[in-house]
């Protein structure tokens, strides 16, 4: 009886949720034909409190889903492994969401800042109207992707580390081109037997003067021998002996 009296005093205390207590009191009165029945209201009230505590788990699960959408870095474990849920747990989630909303409002740029950003983009990429901003953004994005892919391929072809800056890549390509051009020049000099530019030009002019009559002679031989391949001229002439 002493325990029941203590429980009843807790339910009637200012700390008890008034709405739940009144609801349980009404149900108890209805069950007892609106007559005070001692401690008969205690089971209904405690049962209702237990239902509310169980409902906290569902509320906690819903708040965690909402928090995962808004502030996923605040929740490390998404599993509901805890046996009991405290009001402090719910308050923590709500506070995290409210803090994120407040930070977003604080960090939200002003209209003047947004206008300055748009104007700066227009100046950088020569966009005359607002309607041209999105097409130019798409163009810049596409060009940037192409350049990034090209630089990545050059890094791989030249066996360079990915951290090497573009200036080094360009210098390496330039050196390779110089080496190739030098080799081509040396091969031309060896072929024509001279290193003087004027002599090379003269040699090329001599070759050009010789090539025209030689080509005409070759065409006549092909027609006369009734063949179509240059490699067949010599064997065909030998067979005529």
Number of C-alpha atoms within 10 A of each C-alpha: 7 7 8 12 13 11 15 16 12 12 19 14 12 9 8 12 12 13 9 17 21 13 14 21 19 14 16 22 16 11 13 13 10 12 10 12 12 10 13 14 21 19 12 17 21 16 12 16 16 12 11 12 16 13 12 18 18 13 14 19 16 12 18 24 15 15 19 17 11 14 17 13 9 14 13 8 8 11 8 13 7 7 6 10 18 11 10 9 14 17 13 12 20 16 12 16 20 12 13 15 13 12 11 11 10 9 8 11 10 9 9 9 11 12 11 12 12 14 16 13 15 17 11 8 12 12 19 11 9 11 9 12 18 11 12 16 14 11 12 13 12 12 12 12 12 12 12 12 12 12 17 14 12 18 18 12 9 12 9 15 10 12 7 10 12 13 9 11 16 13 11 15 14 12 12 13 12 12 12 12 12 12 12 12 13 14 12 14 16 11 10 14 12 14 13 10 10 10 14 17 12 12 15 13 12 11 11 11 11 11 12 11 11 11 11 11 12 14 15 12 16 16 11 9 14 11 14 12 8 11 9 12 16 9 9 13 11 8 7 7 5
